Amino acid sequence: MPASPTPPAGPHARLGDTIFAVAHVLALVAVLIYGVIGLINRNVGRFGLVVVGLALYYALVLHKGVVKEIKRRRALPRPAAPRRKS
């Protein structure tokens, strides 16, 4: 079965990517807060399980994309510094 073609990237696609990324970050922060609340309530097991789960999620799902984005941003041309007036 051939892969379906990727739709052209436009402003709507970037907006969708941004919304998706923000939703993921908020979900990850909520899970981390849940773990910290468990730690405050002296439930170290829950906190440990949440932290291990978040670390695995990062390592298995996010790390490759994060490294790729860092390389992409470093490769972008930097704007020239503005000249100072004498």
PDB file with SEQRES, HELIX, SHEET and CRYST1 records, atoms N, CA, C and O in Angstrom:
SEQRES   1 A   86  MET PRO ALA SER PRO THR PRO PRO ALA GLY PRO HIS ALA          
SEQRES   2 A   86  ARG LEU GLY ASP THR ILE PHE ALA VAL ALA HIS VAL LEU          
SEQRES   3 A   86  ALA LEU VAL ALA VAL LEU ILE TYR GLY VAL ILE GLY LEU          
SEQRES   4 A   86  ILE ASN ARG ASN VAL GLY ARG PHE GLY LEU VAL VAL VAL          
SEQRES   5 A   86  GLY LEU ALA LEU TYR TYR ALA LEU VAL LEU HIS LYS GLY          
SEQRES   6 A   86  VAL VAL LYS GLU ILE LYS ARG ARG ARG ALA LEU PRO ARG          
SEQRES   7 A   86  PRO ALA ALA PRO ARG ARG LYS SER                              
HELIX    1 AA1 PRO A   11  ILE A   40  1                                  30    
HELIX    2 AA2 VAL A   44  TYR A   57  1                                  14    
HELIX    3 AA3 TYR A   58  LEU A   62  3                                   5    
HELIX    4 AA4 HIS A   63  ALA A   75  1                                  13    
CRYST1    1.000    1.000    1.000  90.00  90.00  90.00 P 1           1          
ATOM      1  N   MET A   1       0.851  -1.174   0.000  1.00  0.00           N  
ATOM      2  CA  MET A   1       0.000   0.000   0.000  1.00  0.00           C  
ATOM      3  C   MET A   1       0.895   1.235   0.000  1.00  0.00           C  
ATOM      4  O   MET A   1       1.677   1.414   0.934  1.00  0.00           O  
ATOM      5  N   PRO A   2       0.806   2.098  -1.025  1.00  0.00           N  
ATOM      6  CA  PRO A   2       1.658   3.283  -1.081  1.00  0.00           C  
ATOM      7  C   PRO A   2       1.245   4.314  -0.037  1.00  0.00           C  
ATOM      8  O   PRO A   2       0.082   4.415   0.353  1.00  0.00           O  
ATOM      9  N   ALA A   3       2.230   5.060   0.390  1.00  0.00           N  
ATOM     10  CA  ALA A   3       1.964   6.110   1.384  1.00  0.00           C  
ATOM     11  C   ALA A   3       1.215   7.256   0.724  1.00  0.00           C  
ATOM     12  O   ALA A   3       1.455   7.588  -0.437  1.00  0.00           O  
ATOM     13  N   SER A   4       0.314   7.850   1.473  1.00  0.00           N  
ATOM     14  CA  SER A   4      -0.435   8.973   0.919  1.00  0.00           C  
ATOM     15  C   SER A   4       0.471  10.194   0.864  1.00  0.00           C  
ATOM     16  O   SER A   4       1.329  10.365   1.730  1.00  0.00           O  
ATOM     17  N   PRO A   5       0.294  11.044  -0.140  1.00  0.00           N  
ATOM     18  CA  PRO A   5       1.148  12.225  -0.249  1.00  0.00           C  
ATOM     19  C   PRO A   5       0.910  13.177   0.908  1.00  0.00           C  
ATOM     20  O   PRO A   5      -0.195  13.277   1.442  1.00  0.00           O  
ATOM     21  N   THR A   6       1.962  13.865   1.277  1.00  0.00           N  
ATOM     22  CA  THR A   6       1.877  14.831   2.363  1.00  0.00           C  
ATOM     23  C   THR A   6       1.228  16.103   1.837  1.00  0.00           C  
ATOM     24  O   THR A   6       1.605  16.583   0.768  1.00  0.00           O  
ATOM     25  N   PRO A   7       0.262  16.662   2.560  1.00  0.00           N  
ATOM     26  CA  PRO A   7      -0.359  17.905   2.092  1.00  0.00           C  
ATOM     27  C   PRO A   7       0.657  19.042   2.120  1.00  0.00           C  
ATOM     28  O   PRO A   7       1.593  19.016   2.920  1.00  0.00           O  
ATOM     29  N   PRO A   8       0.484  20.024   1.267  1.00  0.00           N  
ATOM     30  CA  PRO A   8       1.436  21.135   1.254  1.00  0.00           C  
ATOM     31  C   PRO A   8       1.405  21.882   2.582  1.00  0.00           C  
ATOM     32  O   PRO A   8       0.347  22.084   3.179  1.00  0.00           O  
ATOM     33  N   ALA A   9       2.585  22.284   3.025  1.00  0.00           N  
ATOM     34  CA  ALA A   9       2.682  23.012   4.289  1.00  0.00           C  
ATOM     35  C   ALA A   9       2.329  24.469   4.043  1.00  0.00           C  
ATOM     36  O   ALA A   9       2.972  25.148   3.243  1.00  0.00           O  
ATOM     37  N   GLY A  10       1.342  24.926   4.708  1.00  0.00           N  
ATOM     38  CA  GLY A  10       0.917  26.319   4.590  1.00  0.00           C  
ATOM     39  C   GLY A  10       0.700  26.888   5.969  1.00  0.00           C  
ATOM     40  O   GLY A  10       1.035  26.244   6.963  1.00  0.00           O  
ATOM     41  N   PRO A  11       0.147  28.081   6.051  1.00  0.00           N  
ATOM     42  CA  PRO A  11      -0.064  28.686   7.361  1.00  0.00           C  
ATOM     43  C   PRO A  11      -1.014  27.881   8.237  1.00  0.00           C  
ATOM     44  O   PRO A  11      -0.864  27.861   9.459  1.00  0.00           O  
ATOM     45  N   HIS A  12      -2.000  27.210   7.616  1.00  0.00           N  
ATOM     46  CA  HIS A  12      -2.931  26.419   8.411  1.00  0.00           C  
ATOM     47  C   HIS A  12      -2.251  25.182   8.974  1.00  0.00           C  
ATOM     48  O   HIS A  12      -2.557  24.764  10.091  1.00  0.00           O  
ATOM     49  N   ALA A  13      -1.335  24.591   8.219  1.00  0.00           N  
ATOM     50  CA  ALA A  13      -0.619  23.416   8.698  1.00  0.00           C  
ATOM     51  C   ALA A  13       0.268  23.795   9.883  1.00  0.00           C  
ATOM     52  O   ALA A  13       0.352  23.053  10.861  1.00  0.00           O  
ATOM     53  N   ARG A  14       0.922  24.941   9.794  1.00  0.00           N  
ATOM     54  CA  ARG A  14       1.780  25.374  10.903  1.00  0.00           C  
ATOM     55  C   ARG A  14       0.960  25.699  12.136  1.00  0.00           C  
ATOM     56  O   ARG A  14       1.395  25.427  13.255  1.00  0.00           O  
ATOM     57  N   LEU A  15      -0.217  26.275  11.950  1.00  0.00           N  
ATOM     58  CA  LEU A  15      -1.091  26.565  13.081  1.00  0.00           C  
ATOM     59  C   LEU A  15      -1.528  25.267  13.747  1.00  0.00           C  
ATOM     60  O   LEU A  15      -1.556  25.169  14.974  1.00  0.00           O  
ATOM     61  N   GLY A  16      -1.867  24.276  12.939  1.00  0.00           N  
ATOM     62  CA  GLY A  16      -2.251  22.978  13.480  1.00  0.00           C  
ATOM     63  C   GLY A  16      -1.115  22.327  14.247  1.00  0.00           C  
ATOM     64  O   GLY A  16      -1.335  21.733  15.302  1.00  0.00           O  
ATOM     65  N   ASP A  17       0.107  22.436  13.718  1.00  0.00           N  
ATOM     66  CA  ASP A  17       1.274  21.896  14.417  1.00  0.00           C  
ATOM     67  C   ASP A  17       1.484  22.599  15.750  1.00  0.00           C  
ATOM     68  O   ASP A  17       1.823  21.968  16.751  1.00  0.00           O  
ATOM     69  N   THR A  18       1.280  23.907  15.753  1.00  0.00           N  
ATOM     70  CA  THR A  18       1.456  24.676  16.986  1.00  0.00           C  
ATOM     71  C   THR A  18       0.411  24.280  18.024  1.00  0.00           C  
ATOM     72  O   THR A  18       0.737  24.091  19.196  1.00  0.00           O  
ATOM     73  N   ILE A  19      -0.830  24.157  17.598  1.00  0.00           N  
ATOM     74  CA  ILE A  19      -1.891  23.756  18.529  1.00  0.00           C  
ATOM     75  C   ILE A  19      -1.603  22.364  19.083  1.00  0.00           C  
ATOM     76  O   ILE A  19      -1.775  22.119  20.277  1.00  0.00           O  
ATOM     77  N   PHE A  20      -1.166  21.457  18.215  1.00  0.00           N  
ATOM     78  CA  PHE A  20      -0.831  20.093  18.638  1.00  0.00           C  
ATOM     79  C   PHE A  20       0.311  20.105  19.654  1.00  0.00           C  
ATOM     80  O   PHE A  20       0.259  19.396  20.659  1.00  0.00           O  
ATOM     81  N   ALA A  21       1.344  20.914  19.389  1.00  0.00           N  
ATOM     82  CA  ALA A  21       2.488  20.986  20.300  1.00  0.00           C  
ATOM     83  C   ALA A  21       2.090  21.579  21.651  1.00  0.00           C  
ATOM     84  O   ALA A  21       2.504  21.078  22.696  1.00  0.00           O  
ATOM     85  N   VAL A  22       1.293  22.637  21.630  1.00  0.00           N  
ATOM     86  CA  VAL A  22       0.863  23.271  22.888  1.00  0.00           C  
ATOM     87  C   VAL A  22       0.004  22.307  23.704  1.00  0.00           C  
ATOM     88  O   VAL A  22       0.147  22.222  24.924  1.00  0.00           O  
ATOM     89  N   ALA A  23      -0.883  21.586  23.033  1.00  0.00           N  
ATOM     90  CA  ALA A  23      -1.721  20.616  23.744  1.00  0.00           C  
ATOM     91  C   ALA A  23      -0.858  19.531  24.386  1.00  0.00           C  
ATOM     92  O   ALA A  23      -1.121  19.124  25.518  1.00  0.00           O  
ATOM     93  N   HIS A  24       0.164  19.061  23.681  1.00  0.00           N  
ATOM     94  CA  HIS A  24       1.047  18.046  24.252  1.00  0.00           C  
ATOM     95  C   HIS A  24       1.825  18.584  25.448  1.00  0.00           C  
ATOM     96  O   HIS A  24       1.955  17.903  26.465  1.00  0.00           O  
ATOM     97  N   VAL A  25       2.335  19.789  25.328  1.00  0.00           N  
ATOM     98  CA  VAL A  25       3.095  20.369  26.438  1.00  0.00           C  
ATOM     99  C   VAL A  25       2.195  20.527  27.661  1.00  0.00           C  
ATOM    100  O   VAL A  25       2.603  20.208  28.777  1.00  0.00           O  
ATOM    101  N   LEU A  26       0.978  21.016  27.454  1.00  0.00           N  
ATOM    102  CA  LEU A  26       0.055  21.168  28.587  1.00  0.00           C  
ATOM    103  C   LEU A  26      -0.279  19.824  29.221  1.00  0.00           C  
ATOM    104  O   LEU A  26      -0.380  19.723  30.444  1.00  0.00           O  
ATOM    105  N   ALA A  27      -0.452  18.791  28.399  1.00  0.00           N  
ATOM    106  CA  ALA A  27      -0.737  17.455  28.933  1.00  0.00           C  
ATOM    107  C   ALA A  27       0.456  16.926  29.727  1.00  0.00           C  
ATOM    108  O   ALA A  27       0.279  16.336  30.793  1.00  0.00           O  
ATOM    109  N   LEU A  28       1.659  17.133  29.216  1.00  0.00           N  
ATOM    110  CA  LEU A  28       2.852  16.665  29.928  1.00  0.00           C  
ATOM    111  C   LEU A  28       3.038  17.403  31.250  1.00  0.00           C  
ATOM    112  O   LEU A  28       3.415  16.799  32.254  1.00  0.00           O  
ATOM    113  N   VAL A  29       2.776  18.700  31.249  1.00  0.00           N  
ATOM    114  CA  VAL A  29       2.882  19.478  32.490  1.00  0.00           C  
ATOM    115  C   VAL A  29       1.827  19.007  33.489  1.00  0.00           C  
ATOM    116  O   VAL A  29       2.106  18.905  34.683  1.00  0.00           O  
ATOM    117  N   ALA A  30       0.623  18.721  33.010  1.00  0.00           N  
ATOM    118  CA  ALA A  30      -0.433  18.238  33.900  1.00  0.00           C  
ATOM    119  C   ALA A  30      -0.041  16.892  34.527  1.00  0.00           C  
ATOM    120  O   ALA A  30      -0.265  16.673  35.718  1.00  0.00           O  
ATOM    121  N   VAL A  31       0.536  16.007  33.736  1.00  0.00           N  
ATOM    122  CA  VAL A  31       0.969  14.709  34.274  1.00  0.00           C  
ATOM    123  C   VAL A  31       2.091  14.910  35.296  1.00  0.00           C  
ATOM    124  O   VAL A  31       2.110  14.249  36.334  1.00  0.00           O  
ATOM    125  N   LEU A  32       3.019  15.813  35.007  1.00  0.00           N  
ATOM    126  CA  LEU A  32       4.099  16.086  35.955  1.00  0.00           C  
ATOM    127  C   LEU A  32       3.544  16.670  37.252  1.00  0.00           C  
ATOM    128  O   LEU A  32       3.986  16.289  38.335  1.00  0.00           O  
ATOM    129  N   ILE A  33       2.590  17.582  37.158  1.00  0.00           N  
ATOM    130  CA  ILE A  33       1.967  18.149  38.365  1.00  0.00           C  
ATOM    131  C   ILE A  33       1.269  17.046  39.162  1.00  0.00           C  
ATOM    132  O   ILE A  33       1.330  17.034  40.392  1.00  0.00           O  
ATOM    133  N   TYR A  34       0.611  16.129  38.468  1.00  0.00           N  
ATOM    134  CA  TYR A  34      -0.034  14.989  39.134  1.00  0.00           C  
ATOM    135  C   TYR A  34       1.000  14.181  39.922  1.00  0.00           C  
ATOM    136  O   TYR A  34       0.744  13.771  41.055  1.00  0.00           O  
ATOM    137  N   GLY A  35       2.163  13.956  39.318  1.00  0.00           N  
ATOM    138  CA  GLY A  35       3.226  13.220  40.006  1.00  0.00           C  
ATOM    139  C   GLY A  35       3.761  13.978  41.211  1.00  0.00           C  
ATOM    140  O   GLY A  35       4.011  13.388  42.262  1.00  0.00           O  
ATOM    141  N   VAL A  36       3.936  15.289  41.057  1.00  0.00           N  
ATOM    142  CA  VAL A  36       4.440  16.106  42.169  1.00  0.00           C  
ATOM    143  C   VAL A  36       3.426  16.122  43.312  1.00  0.00           C  
ATOM    144  O   VAL A  36       3.816  16.063  44.478  1.00  0.00           O  
ATOM    145  N   ILE A  37       2.143  16.201  42.999  1.00  0.00           N  
ATOM    146  CA  ILE A  37       1.114  16.147  44.049  1.00  0.00           C  
ATOM    147  C   ILE A  37       1.191  14.807  44.779  1.00  0.00           C  
ATOM    148  O   ILE A  37       1.046  14.749  46.000  1.00  0.00           O  
ATOM    149  N   GLY A  38       1.418  13.740  44.029  1.00  0.00           N  
ATOM    150  CA  GLY A  38       1.600  12.438  44.663  1.00  0.00           C  
ATOM    151  C   GLY A  38       2.814  12.430  45.584  1.00  0.00           C  
ATOM    152  O   GLY A  38       2.771  11.836  46.661  1.00  0.00           O  
ATOM    153  N   LEU A  39       3.905  13.092  45.166  1.00  0.00           N  
ATOM    154  CA  LEU A  39       5.102  13.165  46.004  1.00  0.00           C  
ATOM    155  C   LEU A  39       4.829  13.978  47.262  1.00  0.00           C  
ATOM    156  O   LEU A  39       5.276  13.612  48.349  1.00  0.00           O  
ATOM    157  N   ILE A  40       4.097  15.078  47.119  1.00  0.00           N  
ATOM    158  CA  ILE A  40       3.749  15.901  48.284  1.00  0.00           C  
ATOM    159  C   ILE A  40       2.918  15.084  49.274  1.00  0.00           C  
ATOM    160  O   ILE A  40       3.062  15.236  50.487  1.00  0.00           O  
ATOM    161  N   ASN A  41       2.049  14.218  48.750  1.00  0.00           N  
ATOM    162  CA  ASN A  41       1.226  13.359  49.600  1.00  0.00           C  
ATOM    163  C   ASN A  41       1.968  12.088  50.034  1.00  0.00           C  
ATOM    164  O   ASN A  41       1.354  11.125  50.494  1.00  0.00           O  
ATOM    165  N   ARG A  42       3.276  12.105  49.883  1.00  0.00           N  
ATOM    166  CA  ARG A  42       4.172  11.008  50.294  1.00  0.00           C  
ATOM    167  C   ARG A  42       3.903   9.716  49.534  1.00  0.00           C  
ATOM    168  O   ARG A  42       4.066   8.625  50.081  1.00  0.00           O  
ATOM    169  N   ASN A  43       3.496   9.835  48.282  1.00  0.00           N  
ATOM    170  CA  ASN A  43       3.319   8.679  47.433  1.00  0.00           C  
ATOM    171  C   ASN A  43       4.480   8.666  46.435  1.00  0.00           C  
ATOM    172  O   ASN A  43       4.339   9.061  45.278  1.00  0.00           O  
ATOM    173  N   VAL A  44       5.629   8.199  46.926  1.00  0.00           N  
ATOM    174  CA  VAL A  44       6.854   8.222  46.132  1.00  0.00           C  
ATOM    175  C   VAL A  44       6.741   7.294  44.929  1.00  0.00           C  
ATOM    176  O   VAL A  44       7.300   7.581  43.870  1.00  0.00           O  
ATOM    177  N   GLY A  45       6.032   6.201  45.080  1.00  0.00           N  
ATOM    178  CA  GLY A  45       5.862   5.263  43.976  1.00  0.00           C  
ATOM    179  C   GLY A  45       5.165   5.895  42.783  1.00  0.00           C  
ATOM    180  O   GLY A  45       5.581   5.709  41.640  1.00  0.00           O  
ATOM    181  N   ARG A  46       4.100   6.647  43.057  1.00  0.00           N  
ATOM    182  CA  ARG A  46       3.375   7.324  41.982  1.00  0.00           C  
ATOM    183  C   ARG A  46       4.281   8.329  41.285  1.00  0.00           C  
ATOM    184  O   ARG A  46       4.322   8.391  40.056  1.00  0.00           O  
ATOM    185  N   PHE A  47       5.014   9.123  42.083  1.00  0.00           N  
ATOM    186  CA  PHE A  47       5.924  10.110  41.505  1.00  0.00           C  
ATOM    187  C   PHE A  47       6.982   9.434  40.635  1.00  0.00           C  
ATOM    188  O   PHE A  47       7.260   9.888  39.525  1.00  0.00           O  
ATOM    189  N   GLY A  48       7.561   8.366  41.134  1.00  0.00           N  
ATOM    190  CA  GLY A  48       8.581   7.639  40.370  1.00  0.00           C  
ATOM    191  C   GLY A  48       8.032   7.084  39.070  1.00  0.00           C  
ATOM    192  O   GLY A  48       8.682   7.165  38.028  1.00  0.00           O  
ATOM    193  N   LEU A  49       6.841   6.524  39.132  1.00  0.00           N  
ATOM    194  CA  LEU A  49       6.223   5.965  37.937  1.00  0.00           C  
ATOM    195  C   LEU A  49       5.935   7.056  36.900  1.00  0.00           C  
ATOM    196  O   LEU A  49       6.141   6.847  35.705  1.00  0.00           O  
ATOM    197  N   VAL A  50       5.465   8.203  37.353  1.00  0.00           N  
ATOM    198  CA  VAL A  50       5.176   9.315  36.438  1.00  0.00           C  
ATOM    199  C   VAL A  50       6.467   9.824  35.813  1.00  0.00           C  
ATOM    200  O   VAL A  50       6.508  10.056  34.605  1.00  0.00           O  
ATOM    201  N   VAL A  51       7.518  10.003  36.599  1.00  0.00           N  
ATOM    202  CA  VAL A  51       8.787  10.515  36.076  1.00  0.00           C  
ATOM    203  C   VAL A  51       9.398   9.525  35.081  1.00  0.00           C  
ATOM    204  O   VAL A  51       9.885   9.928  34.025  1.00  0.00           O  
ATOM    205  N   VAL A  52       9.374   8.236  35.414  1.00  0.00           N  
ATOM    206  CA  VAL A  52       9.897   7.229  34.491  1.00  0.00           C  
ATOM    207  C   VAL A  52       9.072   7.217  33.202  1.00  0.00           C  
ATOM    208  O   VAL A  52       9.633   7.113  32.112  1.00  0.00           O  
ATOM    209  N   GLY A  53       7.764   7.322  33.318  1.00  0.00           N  
ATOM    210  CA  GLY A  53       6.906   7.355  32.138  1.00  0.00           C  
ATOM    211  C   GLY A  53       7.181   8.556  31.252  1.00  0.00           C  
ATOM    212  O   GLY A  53       7.234   8.428  30.029  1.00  0.00           O  
ATOM    213  N   LEU A  54       7.359   9.731  31.865  1.00  0.00           N  
ATOM    214  CA  LEU A  54       7.666  10.925  31.082  1.00  0.00           C  
ATOM    215  C   LEU A  54       9.037  10.815  30.414  1.00  0.00           C  
ATOM    216  O   LEU A  54       9.207  11.239  29.270  1.00  0.00           O  
ATOM    217  N   ALA A  55      10.006  10.253  31.118  1.00  0.00           N  
ATOM    218  CA  ALA A  55      11.340  10.074  30.537  1.00  0.00           C  
ATOM    219  C   ALA A  55      11.292   9.110  29.351  1.00  0.00           C  
ATOM    220  O   ALA A  55      11.924   9.357  28.324  1.00  0.00           O  
ATOM    221  N   LEU A  56      10.550   8.020  29.489  1.00  0.00           N  
ATOM    222  CA  LEU A  56      10.413   7.075  28.379  1.00  0.00           C  
ATOM    223  C   LEU A  56       9.687   7.720  27.197  1.00  0.00           C  
ATOM    224  O   LEU A  56      10.078   7.516  26.047  1.00  0.00           O  
ATOM    225  N   TYR A  57       8.653   8.483  27.463  1.00  0.00           N  
ATOM    226  CA  TYR A  57       7.920   9.163  26.397  1.00  0.00           C  
ATOM    227  C   TYR A  57       8.841  10.109  25.636  1.00  0.00           C  
ATOM    228  O   TYR A  57       8.821  10.153  24.406  1.00  0.00           O  
ATOM    229  N   TYR A  58       9.651  10.868  26.381  1.00  0.00           N  
ATOM    230  CA  TYR A  58      10.595  11.771  25.732  1.00  0.00           C  
ATOM    231  C   TYR A  58      11.599  10.992  24.894  1.00  0.00           C  
ATOM    232  O   TYR A  58      11.833  11.321  23.732  1.00  0.00           O  
ATOM    233  N   ALA A  59      12.187   9.968  25.482  1.00  0.00           N  
ATOM    234  CA  ALA A  59      13.239   9.215  24.794  1.00  0.00           C  
ATOM    235  C   ALA A  59      12.709   8.493  23.558  1.00  0.00           C  
ATOM    236  O   ALA A  59      13.374   8.472  22.523  1.00  0.00           O  
ATOM    237  N   LEU A  60      11.526   7.904  23.655  1.00  0.00           N  
ATOM    238  CA  LEU A  60      11.015   7.091  22.555  1.00  0.00           C  
ATOM    239  C   LEU A  60      10.245   7.883  21.500  1.00  0.00           C  
ATOM    240  O   LEU A  60      10.202   7.483  20.337  1.00  0.00           O  
ATOM    241  N   VAL A  61       9.638   9.003  21.896  1.00  0.00           N  
ATOM    242  CA  VAL A  61       8.771   9.716  20.961  1.00  0.00           C  
ATOM    243  C   VAL A  61       9.338  11.075  20.569  1.00  0.00           C  
ATOM    244  O   VAL A  61       9.370  11.408  19.385  1.00  0.00           O  
ATOM    245  N   LEU A  62       9.777  11.849  21.525  1.00  0.00           N  
ATOM    246  CA  LEU A  62      10.102  13.242  21.255  1.00  0.00           C  
ATOM    247  C   LEU A  62      11.550  13.528  20.903  1.00  0.00           C  
ATOM    248  O   LEU A  62      11.811  14.464  20.147  1.00  0.00           O  
ATOM    249  N   HIS A  63      12.496  12.767  21.416  1.00  0.00           N  
ATOM    250  CA  HIS A  63      13.913  13.120  21.317  1.00  0.00           C  
ATOM    251  C   HIS A  63      14.376  13.304  19.870  1.00  0.00           C  
ATOM    252  O   HIS A  63      15.066  14.279  19.568  1.00  0.00           O  
ATOM    253  N   LYS A  64      14.019  12.407  18.990  1.00  0.00           N  
ATOM    254  CA  LYS A  64      14.454  12.481  17.591  1.00  0.00           C  
ATOM    255  C   LYS A  64      13.990  13.793  16.951  1.00  0.00           C  
ATOM    256  O   LYS A  64      14.768  14.457  16.266  1.00  0.00           O  
ATOM    257  N   GLY A  65      12.741  14.162  17.169  1.00  0.00           N  
ATOM    258  CA  GLY A  65      12.221  15.402  16.617  1.00  0.00           C  
ATOM    259  C   GLY A  65      12.852  16.641  17.227  1.00  0.00           C  
ATOM    260  O   GLY A  65      13.074  17.636  16.537  1.00  0.00           O  
ATOM    261  N   VAL A  66      13.143  16.581  18.526  1.00  0.00           N  
ATOM    262  CA  VAL A  66      13.765  17.721  19.200  1.00  0.00           C  
ATOM    263  C   VAL A  66      15.163  17.958  18.641  1.00  0.00           C  
ATOM    264  O   VAL A  66      15.532  19.098  18.358  1.00  0.00           O  
ATOM    265  N   VAL A  67      15.940  16.897  18.480  1.00  0.00           N  
ATOM    266  CA  VAL A  67      17.286  17.029  17.938  1.00  0.00           C  
ATOM    267  C   VAL A  67      17.229  17.560  16.503  1.00  0.00           C  
ATOM    268  O   VAL A  67      18.028  18.418  16.127  1.00  0.00           O  
ATOM    269  N   LYS A  68      16.293  17.055  15.705  1.00  0.00           N  
ATOM    270  CA  LYS A  68      16.146  17.501  14.315  1.00  0.00           C  
ATOM    271  C   LYS A  68      15.797  18.988  14.265  1.00  0.00           C  
ATOM    272  O   LYS A  68      16.327  19.717  13.426  1.00  0.00           O  
ATOM    273  N   GLU A  69      14.912  19.447  15.152  1.00  0.00           N  
ATOM    274  CA  GLU A  69      14.515  20.861  15.170  1.00  0.00           C  
ATOM    275  C   GLU A  69      15.668  21.748  15.609  1.00  0.00           C  
ATOM    276  O   GLU A  69      15.838  22.842  15.072  1.00  0.00           O  
ATOM    277  N   ILE A  70      16.457  21.305  16.567  1.00  0.00           N  
ATOM    278  CA  ILE A  70      17.617  22.083  17.010  1.00  0.00           C  
ATOM    279  C   ILE A  70      18.600  22.242  15.854  1.00  0.00           C  
ATOM    280  O   ILE A  70      19.103  23.341  15.625  1.00  0.00           O  
ATOM    281  N   LYS A  71      18.881  21.167  15.124  1.00  0.00           N  
ATOM    282  CA  LYS A  71      19.790  21.243  13.971  1.00  0.00           C  
ATOM    283  C   LYS A  71      19.227  22.155  12.893  1.00  0.00           C  
ATOM    284  O   LYS A  71      19.971  22.928  12.289  1.00  0.00           O  
ATOM    285  N   ARG A  72      17.925  22.078  12.643  1.00  0.00           N  
ATOM    286  CA  ARG A  72      17.302  22.920  11.628  1.00  0.00           C  
ATOM    287  C   ARG A  72      17.430  24.396  11.986  1.00  0.00           C  
ATOM    288  O   ARG A  72      17.748  25.223  11.131  1.00  0.00           O  
ATOM    289  N   ARG A  73      17.182  24.721  13.244  1.00  0.00           N  
ATOM    290  CA  ARG A  73      17.263  26.128  13.664  1.00  0.00           C  
ATOM    291  C   ARG A  73      18.689  26.648  13.631  1.00  0.00           C  
ATOM    292  O   ARG A  73      18.912  27.817  13.313  1.00  0.00           O  
ATOM    293  N   ARG A  74      19.657  25.803  13.955  1.00  0.00           N  
ATOM    294  CA  ARG A  74      21.058  26.239  13.888  1.00  0.00           C  
ATOM    295  C   ARG A  74      21.502  26.462  12.452  1.00  0.00           C  
ATOM    296  O   ARG A  74      22.400  27.267  12.206  1.00  0.00           O  
ATOM    297  N   ALA A  75      20.895  25.770  11.502  1.00  0.00           N  
ATOM    298  CA  ALA A  75      21.268  25.904  10.098  1.00  0.00           C  
ATOM    299  C   ALA A  75      20.630  27.128   9.439  1.00  0.00           C  
ATOM    300  O   ALA A  75      21.057  27.534   8.358  1.00  0.00           O  
ATOM    301  N   LEU A  76      19.619  27.718  10.067  1.00  0.00           N  
ATOM    302  CA  LEU A  76      18.967  28.898   9.492  1.00  0.00           C  
ATOM    303  C   LEU A  76      19.936  30.069   9.473  1.00  0.00           C  
ATOM    304  O   LEU A  76      20.738  30.225  10.394  1.00  0.00           O  
ATOM    305  N   PRO A  77      19.871  30.896   8.429  1.00  0.00           N  
ATOM    306  CA  PRO A  77      20.754  32.070   8.407  1.00  0.00           C  
ATOM    307  C   PRO A  77      20.332  33.061   9.487  1.00  0.00           C  
ATOM    308  O   PRO A  77      19.144  33.303   9.703  1.00  0.00           O  
ATOM    309  N   ARG A  78      21.300  33.611  10.137  1.00  0.00           N  
ATOM    310  CA  ARG A  78      21.025  34.580  11.203  1.00  0.00           C  
ATOM    311  C   ARG A  78      20.969  35.984  10.606  1.00  0.00           C  
ATOM    312  O   ARG A  78      21.755  36.310   9.716  1.00  0.00           O  
ATOM    313  N   PRO A  79      20.059  36.804  11.082  1.00  0.00           N  
ATOM    314  CA  PRO A  79      20.012  38.185  10.563  1.00  0.00           C  
ATOM    315  C   PRO A  79      21.247  38.963  11.012  1.00  0.00           C  
ATOM    316  O   PRO A  79      21.787  38.734  12.094  1.00  0.00           O  
ATOM    317  N   ALA A  80      21.676  39.878  10.166  1.00  0.00           N  
ATOM    318  CA  ALA A  80      22.849  40.694  10.497  1.00  0.00           C  
ATOM    319  C   ALA A  80      22.517  41.615  11.659  1.00  0.00           C  
ATOM    320  O   ALA A  80      21.387  42.083  11.800  1.00  0.00           O  
ATOM    321  N   ALA A  81      23.509  41.862  12.476  1.00  0.00           N  
ATOM    322  CA  ALA A  81      23.330  42.770  13.616  1.00  0.00           C  
ATOM    323  C   ALA A  81      23.132  44.188  13.094  1.00  0.00           C  
ATOM    324  O   ALA A  81      23.793  44.584  12.135  1.00  0.00           O  
ATOM    325  N   PRO A  82      22.241  44.958  13.702  1.00  0.00           N  
ATOM    326  CA  PRO A  82      22.032  46.342  13.243  1.00  0.00           C  
ATOM    327  C   PRO A  82      23.284  47.180  13.484  1.00  0.00           C  
ATOM    328  O   PRO A  82      23.998  46.997  14.470  1.00  0.00           O  
ATOM    329  N   ARG A  83      23.527  48.100  12.561  1.00  0.00           N  
ATOM    330  CA  ARG A  83      24.699  48.961  12.695  1.00  0.00           C  
ATOM    331  C   ARG A  83      24.434  50.039  13.731  1.00  0.00           C  
ATOM    332  O   ARG A  83      23.322  50.553  13.852  1.00  0.00           O  
ATOM    333  N   ARG A  84      25.463  50.363  14.464  1.00  0.00           N  
ATOM    334  CA  ARG A  84      25.348  51.443  15.457  1.00  0.00           C  
ATOM    335  C   ARG A  84      25.606  52.770  14.782  1.00  0.00           C  
ATOM    336  O   ARG A  84      26.458  52.880  13.900  1.00  0.00           O  
ATOM    337  N   LYS A  85      24.864  53.773  15.206  1.00  0.00           N  
ATOM    338  CA  LYS A  85      25.080  55.099  14.664  1.00  0.00           C  
ATOM    339  C   LYS A  85      26.226  55.757  15.411  1.00  0.00           C  
ATOM    340  O   LYS A  85      26.337  55.641  16.631  1.00  0.00           O  
ATOM    341  N   SER A  86      27.076  56.447  14.665  1.00  0.00           N  
ATOM    342  CA  SER A  86      28.223  57.118  15.292  1.00  0.00           C  
ATOM    343  C   SER A  86      27.905  58.539  15.658  1.00  0.00           C  
ATOM    344  O   SER A  86      28.760  59.244  16.195  1.00  0.00           O  
TER     345      SER A  86                                                      
END                                                                             
